[in-house]
Amino acid sequence: MNKNKYHCCATCINFKPEKTNQGMRYHCVRLGYETKPDYQFNCWEPKPHVVELMNKEK
């Protein structure tokens, strides 16, 4: 299996960081719960600039 170095929540279009008084909060809009930037899920959909980076490396 080919491992994708870009595959993580922080590079997904559904990842929404939010600054709060308690610190940063990371939320997945698709899954509906908190996550962390380095987590990986099968529903990952990369942001446009990440797609460009991956295409350049092919």
Short mmCIF file of the C-alpha atoms (twelve columns), coordinates in Angstrom:
data_MODEL
# 
_entry.id   MODEL 
# 
loop_
_atom_site.group_PDB 
_atom_site.id 
_atom_site.type_symbol 
_atom_site.label_atom_id 
_atom_site.label_alt_id 
_atom_site.label_comp_id 
_atom_site.label_asym_id 
_atom_site.label_seq_id 
_atom_site.Cartn_x 
_atom_site.Cartn_y 
_atom_site.Cartn_z 
_atom_site.pdbx_PDB_model_num 
ATOM 1  C CA . MET A 1  0.000   0.000  0.000  1 
ATOM 2  C CA . ASN A 2  1.313   3.434  -0.949 1 
ATOM 3  C CA . LYS A 3  1.406   5.725  2.088  1 
ATOM 4  C CA . ASN A 4  0.409   9.333  1.454  1 
ATOM 5  C CA . LYS A 5  2.460   11.773 3.540  1 
ATOM 6  C CA . TYR A 6  -0.252  14.431 3.151  1 
ATOM 7  C CA . HIS A 7  -3.099  12.293 4.493  1 
ATOM 8  C CA . CYS A 8  -4.154  13.817 7.810  1 
ATOM 9  C CA . CYS A 9  -7.081  15.813 9.142  1 
ATOM 10 C CA . ALA A 10 -5.227  19.138 8.901  1 
ATOM 11 C CA . THR A 11 -5.075  18.828 5.086  1 
ATOM 12 C CA . CYS A 12 -8.765  17.891 4.655  1 
ATOM 13 C CA . ILE A 13 -11.437 20.316 3.448  1 
ATOM 14 C CA . ASN A 14 -13.641 19.262 6.377  1 
ATOM 15 C CA . PHE A 15 -11.089 20.241 9.036  1 
ATOM 16 C CA . LYS A 16 -12.055 23.429 10.887 1 
ATOM 17 C CA . PRO A 17 -9.642  24.894 13.460 1 
ATOM 18 C CA . GLU A 18 -11.044 27.383 15.940 1 
ATOM 19 C CA . LYS A 19 -9.225  29.525 18.476 1 
ATOM 20 C CA . THR A 20 -10.987 29.610 21.852 1 
ATOM 21 C CA . ASN A 21 -10.125 31.064 25.259 1 
ATOM 22 C CA . GLN A 22 -9.055  27.553 26.276 1 
ATOM 23 C CA . GLY A 23 -6.766  27.115 23.257 1 
ATOM 24 C CA . MET A 24 -7.200  25.644 19.797 1 
ATOM 25 C CA . ARG A 25 -10.156 23.403 19.003 1 
ATOM 26 C CA . TYR A 26 -10.129 21.162 15.936 1 
ATOM 27 C CA . HIS A 27 -13.413 19.960 14.497 1 
ATOM 28 C CA . CYS A 28 -14.365 17.716 11.579 1 
ATOM 29 C CA . VAL A 29 -17.463 19.114 9.912  1 
ATOM 30 C CA . ARG A 30 -18.140 15.847 8.060  1 
ATOM 31 C CA . LEU A 31 -17.856 13.536 11.059 1 
ATOM 32 C CA . GLY A 32 -19.300 16.046 13.519 1 
ATOM 33 C CA . TYR A 33 -16.802 15.756 16.346 1 
ATOM 34 C CA . GLU A 34 -13.467 17.013 17.592 1 
ATOM 35 C CA . THR A 35 -10.324 15.643 16.025 1 
ATOM 36 C CA . LYS A 36 -6.598  16.396 15.962 1 
ATOM 37 C CA . PRO A 37 -4.533  17.708 13.040 1 
ATOM 38 C CA . ASP A 38 -2.504  14.503 12.686 1 
ATOM 39 C CA . TYR A 39 -5.414  12.025 12.838 1 
ATOM 40 C CA . GLN A 40 -6.310  10.074 9.688  1 
ATOM 41 C CA . PHE A 41 -9.720  8.871  8.512  1 
ATOM 42 C CA . ASN A 42 -10.817 7.098  5.332  1 
ATOM 43 C CA . CYS A 43 -13.185 9.953  4.443  1 
ATOM 44 C CA . TRP A 44 -10.242 12.315 3.854  1 
ATOM 45 C CA . GLU A 45 -10.791 14.840 1.050  1 
ATOM 46 C CA . PRO A 46 -7.660  16.942 0.467  1 
ATOM 47 C CA . LYS A 47 -7.695  20.730 0.163  1 
ATOM 48 C CA . PRO A 48 -6.981  22.069 -3.361 1 
ATOM 49 C CA . HIS A 49 -3.407  23.146 -2.565 1 
ATOM 50 C CA . VAL A 50 -2.656  19.663 -1.203 1 
ATOM 51 C CA . VAL A 51 -3.964  18.080 -4.413 1 
ATOM 52 C CA . GLU A 52 -1.584  20.333 -6.359 1 
ATOM 53 C CA . LEU A 53 1.353   19.258 -4.191 1 
ATOM 54 C CA . MET A 54 0.503   15.576 -4.635 1 
ATOM 55 C CA . ASN A 55 0.186   16.011 -8.409 1 
ATOM 56 C CA . LYS A 56 3.585   17.712 -8.604 1 
ATOM 57 C CA . GLU A 57 5.200   14.710 -6.903 1 
ATOM 58 C CA . LYS A 58 3.767   12.139 -9.327 1 
# 
